[in-house]
């Protein structure tokens, strides 16, 4: 059994295949009907209107309909396109077991537990016949595929065949109403439209299923007596032919296979059985662990079956349908119907070569699986699954072409797979010992080789080489040298296809294709949702392959696409130009002509053969959204431009490729506000002031236009804009324009006109217009605003623009091959702008178009339409307000066939720093804090970055210099490089200059020592912590300096730990024992000698005062051993020793044993004696008790205790 699809659901009671689409309906015991795509493995839809189990379901063979019947006594007809139930047929009085559409008439047959079978007309939605006669539940009923018969099976232990010929005649030529039986009689007693033809009795228990043979006069039935019976019928009678025994429980369903001479049955014994219909013997049994089978259905067209069980359903087929074939030169050798045949591609001649033997055992899947051919010896190796895997060797006599009446005796042998490896040598895989047997044509072993991996199949890989397959890997094995030439991790490989030159190989799996070279170096992998079936290489190095539904291509870079849709699956054998030769499942050779333009075009683009690309664009119809999207994706939007007729797509592509002329051309044709706006944005980016101006005019975007004139210094047009704003009665626009122009009088006038007299007065007074100010003052009377005294007024006069030129200077480069050769418009660039430069440039700003003028005194004069008709300018002479654009703009280029192509931006220096370095400091300098933090986390286990934030910012700002170019431009940042010199090439990039260096840390260390000596412990702790926090952002040049940095971490860590304990001790007032312990632990920190002496003196004093004389004496001894230079220290120590010797006792017991070596926990400040478990900080190496694992280190306040880390990286020498 070859399982194609499986679902998990409630118990499946009914199934139906769609005749054309890869769909199957499953009706469930829960009342839901599921629609599945078994090829894609997806649930398409679910229908949930039945109340209770749905036992029967069936697709209509041509309409988008299906019918269902359930335990709610209802038959529902559904339209799957509309996703709803169309109508319900009511009439049955009990559970409905099965429903089925008639193949020709608008009929549905239904079987029910009410002991009747009903035939319905689904077009008139009426019951047209009731078949009565069974005296128990009717378990199934179905139409004959060709004749006017219905077969039914019932728990009354009979199978009945009904003749519905009269019903058909009545449907074709209905009689007069008078001749019909009254409807009441029909309903009560059943009409005479259907009569029982045969009653088949023979089962001892209730019959669950009966079905017709598709062509022969046979019926097969299955019953609760665990038997499958075959019945034959003729015109007059029907009789039992044979009984098939083997099921261990009730037989649920049984049917004849549509394609093969077999019977398939399933049962509540959790098995599906396959029987030989002629020999009437069991062929095969498939079992499930826990699930009883309930329903079985065959696909009407294809070799597929489906079975429903307690927890879902399976779609399967019984035998492989792929023909065994091998291509050799101009012909393909293949097996069909027990003959080896040859097909020549050049002459299309098909020749029968020799007959091969039938498989000895009567089982399924015993046919040829693979075929290997040696052309020089004319020998054929056929492998099959007979006897668990075996091969047959045939040598075809030269004179036997076409004379194949006698079966040749083959040389046989057992082996997992066999394949020719040389002219007269073939290799056989012996799975049990995992070795290859090399044999000659006499079937004698010549050589044995043990394989390097556990192999379950071998394939040809060149003379003397084998490609060995395991579950997830393939290797190429050299049989002569017995070495592996290459290996590759792959999904389970089913087929291997080599290119003609043996340089490339395609490894085909169920849902993927891996392309590799002859050494199995991976090139690309393709994934398919639908099963991959076959493939071959064409002459251009493109791999053409088939899935169940399509012929597709794969380019060398992994790009793929569809060439053609398939009606039935085919297996590619050879490709000649645009002809693909295939074998179908019936073993017929089919040449398929395909259009290879698309993939040849993409291949030419990939290989940069632009001359071919040019020719193909000019000569072929390569349109389509997919091609445009492909060209965009691959960075050729300028090429895509020439495929597109749709102006909107042309516009988008032109913008993407920076082709402002084509974008302008498209925008004119579209003429929509949004497109003009986007054109303006792109023109502004390219610095093409003329097109920006034109686009703003087209959108009537007066505010942007005014600002554009301001920044380009075009004051004449700005003053025109002010007049336009006045005519439009746009006060704010008019005021802004006056502000931009620095026209104070105009501003005063505007403020006065709108009634803002105080503002008008202030503006006039501040700017020195005394006469206007006096006039306004008299109008305001007592409400004259007072100006603040003692303030110096700064006048609102706009600065002059730095650049008053039109377009930005543009880089002129020659046109590329596509721009030069593909301009099919026949214009050069000047012509685009000669259109743009004529009178209609100003059209959109013609004052005659200004709507809703509120200035009453000029309404009568601005009727430009009238003026145009009279051919003279009536009324106000406002011609100068028509914003005609100067003829020299807009232009993207001024000479020759050159065009602006934006230069490709170089890589930012900061990005180079990041790419070249794995040092956190240099990533922080580049501003890439995220990767810097990731590096520190990986190298030092740092998780708490809060203390490092100001340092990161300092490092980043310190590695850049900032300066301003001119007032309106943003500040420019310039990366500062370490060790830069003028003599170096400008293309050489050095690492960033860093604000922190090792010498600074040495200075801080000295400052820390000094404050420690002075007893300023808080300040000293700050110094030492700053050193610990700065070290991750230090970079040094030599290995010796790296060692010094690591040594510095240890020194500083000891001081931080010691000082924290000392500060903690000073906080404790009421716990003398803990005070003594902390003072004692401080003496075990690895400090400088003066600081050790001070710590010992401190501990000695604390313990002596607390009457712990023995411990104090220990500190005194250690202090004297350091030979203190300070006489007072030595004197005090000796005095303590003398006092202690008189009474060598401790008043309180301390958690301190100076004889047992220990380290101090950095968080809890308790001793961890040698041999006790501990965890360490990956950065500062402080030790902690195990309970601190996973917490932030209390000493460095950065890293997580016990975290995995690779170690400090602070020098490029460590990376190299």
Secondary structure, 3 states (H helix, E strand, C coil): CEEEEEEECCCEEEEEECCCCCEEEEEECCCCEEEEECCCCEEEEEECCCCCCEEEEEECCCCCEEEEEECCCEEEEEECCCCEEEEEEECCCCCEEEEEECCCCCEEEEEECCCEEEEEECCCCEEEEEEECCCCCEEEEEECCCCCEEEEEECCCEEEEEECHHHHHHHHCCCCHHHCCCHHHHHHHCCCCCEEEEEEECCCCCEEEEEECCCCCEEEEEECCCEEEEEEECCCCEEEEEEEECCCCCEEEEEECCCCCEEEEEECCCEEEEEECCCCEEEEEEECCCCCEEEEEECCCCCCEEEEECCEEEEEECCCCCCCEEEECCEEEEEECCEEEEEECCCCEEEEEEECCCCCCCCCCCCEEEEEEECCCCEEEEEECHHHCEEEEEECCHHHCCCCCCECCCEEEECCCEEEEECCEEEEEECCCCEEEEEECCCCEEEEEECCCCCCEEEECCCCEEEEECCCEEEEEECCCCEEEEEEECCCEEEEEECCCCCEEEEEECCEEEEEECCCCEEEEEECCCCEEEEEECCCCCEEEEECCEEEEECCCCCEEEEEECCCCEEEEEEECCEEEEEECCCCEEEEECCCHHHHHHHHHHCCCHHHHHHHHHHCCCCCHHHHHHHHHCCCHHHHHHHCCCHHHHHHHHHHCCCHHHHHHHHHHHCCHHHHHHHHHHHHHHCCHHHHHHHHHHCCCHHHHHHHHHHHCCHHHHHHHHHHHHHCCCHHHHHHHHHHHCCHHHHHHHHHHCCCHHHHHHHHHHCCCHHHHHHHHHHHHHHCCCCCCCCCCCCCCCCCCCCCCCCCCCCEECCCHHHHHHCCCCCCHHHHHHHHHCHHHHHHHCHHHCCCCCCHHHCCCCCHHHHHHHCCCCCCCCHHHCCCCCCCCCCCCCCCCCEECCCCCCCCHHHHHHHHCCCHHHHHHCCCHHHHHHHHHHHHCECCCHHHHHHHHHHHHHCEEEECCCCCCCCEEEECECCCCCCCCCCCCCCECCCCCHHHHHHHHHHHHHHHHCCCHHHHHHHHHHHHHHHCCCCECCHHHHHHHHHHHHHHHHHHHHHHHHHHHHHCCCCHHHHHHHHHHHCCCCCCHHHHHHHHHHHHHHHHHCCEHHHHHHHHHHHHHCCCCCHHHHHHHHHHHHHHHHCCCECCCCCCCCCCCEEECCCCCCEEECCCCCEEECCCCCEECHHHCCCECCCCCCEEECCCCCCCCCEHHHHC
